[in-house]
Amino acid sequence: MRLLEHESKEILGRYSIPTPKGDVVGSAEEFNMDGPVMLKAQIPLGGRGKSGGVIEVSSAGEAKEKIEHLLSTPIRGYRARKILVEEVIAVSQEFFMAVTYDTVAKDPLVIFSKEGGVDIEDLSATQPEKLQKELFTVRARLPQYRAREIVSEAGISGRKLLGLGAILSKLVDIFLDYDATVVEINPLALTGDGKLVALDCHLEIDDDALYRHKDQAEKLSLHDRYEGGRKSTDFELRAAEIDNLDHRGVAGRMIEFDGLLGLIIGGGGASLTAFDAVRQHGGRPANYCEIGGNPSVLKVKELTKHILAKRGVEKIAIIMNVVSNTRVDLVARGVVKGILEAGRVPSDTVAVFRVPGAWEEEGFKILSKYGVPYCDRSVSIDEAAKMAVERTRC
């Protein structure tokens, strides 16, 4: 989940990281600031400055005119519902700092540069030596002394070093406290009187951790955040609610389609393989849905019921790769319970069940009891998809 700029800055404020004074408005009539201000369209994308989504104005009349312009003009496929109005900051130097994950090392990564601003991507590509990068362990977080060491490697000293180190350490706290996948301040401005101010912030929270941040997750259902992009359907939102029933495993990452064959698929890239195979064999999926990580019987049951409640869906296919971190018997039990609670007959409803792996013998016993057709690992994902399509046509 990507937060909007003003939502991200609200979190910065909780950690005493300075941001410009400002307000969020939804119309020109709500504008009531004096002096030159920055108007910033609130959309879930970066690069707004180069796309006309950030405008500096010098008078109230101009501000109201430009607010209406920003609210009515699509920017990179999105239309802002809110405009962040902020005081203009006199900048003497810009810095960049971020925390993300190194997918190779599987550890958090701190990045700092004494050159920030809109061209930071170009700097990273052409002069990567100007970005200081450091892995750290989650338990240790990033003490201020270590943060200062990272900043000093960029050639910074004195009072700036102390201030930047303190903010970098706090940024790591935000990253860990909010289960973020990335948190970035760009630019972090040094003002003429020596103060550090975060002019922009980008924060994304791991979707799988949103159940721990209900105040942020609730923002997903707000229809006045922005327009444009692909919005989740009610069917997809309900699936997400099912996925949030408990923390165990994934069961509910859903994309809705207009077909008739319900899909419960997963196992790394196997979900895409299974979905594509169903379509290549002439099937019409009702949904794309990933499961994995050993979801509970409750989550699988509710997910099954939810898919079967979709109009036109008479059969479902459960196809996964060979699983080691998901118990086959729990998936089987959840699917059968969901079908029964939906008032259906398991043997008539399951087009194919192809989930080999941990506890598969117990899972196959459950399926056999209810006459559900299942496959072991000798049947490929492609073959299982073909079976599902053929049995759905019958």
Sequence and secondary structure as in RCSB ss.txt:
>XXXX:A:sequence
MRLLEHESKEILGRYSIPTPKGDVVGSAEEFNMDGPVMLKAQIPLGGRGKSGGVIEVSSAGEAKEKIEHLLSTPI
RGYRARKILVEEVIAVSQEFFMAVTYDTVAKDPLVIFSKEGGVDIEDLSATQPEKLQKELFTVRARLPQYRAREI
VSEAGISGRKLLGLGAILSKLVDIFLDYDATVVEINPLALTGDGKLVALDCHLEIDDDALYRHKDQAEKLSLHDR
YEGGRKSTDFELRAAEIDNLDHRGVAGRMIEFDGLLGLIIGGGGASLTAFDAVRQHGGRPANYCEIGGNPSVLKV
KELTKHILAKRGVEKIAIIMNVVSNTRVDLVARGVVKGILEAGRVPSDTVAVFRVPGAWEEEGFKILSKYGVPYC
DRSVSIDEAAKMAVERTRC
>XXXX:A:secstr
 B  HHHHHHHHHHTT     EEEESSGGG    SSEEEEE  S S  GGGT EEEESSHHHHHHHHHHHHHS B
TTEEES EEEEE   EEEEEEEEEEEETTTTEEEEEEES  STTHHHHHHH GGGSEEEE  TTT   HHHHHHH
HHTTT  HHHHHHHHHHHHHHHHHHHHTTEEEEEEEEEEEETTS EEE  EEEEE GGGGGG HHHHGGGG TTS
EEES    HHHHHHHHHHTSSSSSEEEEEEE S SEEEEEESTTHHHHHHHHHHHTT  BSEEEEEES   HHHH
HHHHHHHHTSTT  EEEEEE  BSSS HHHHHHHHHHHHHHTT  HHHHEEEEE  BTTHHHHHHHHHHTT  B 
 TTS HHHHHHHHHHHHH 
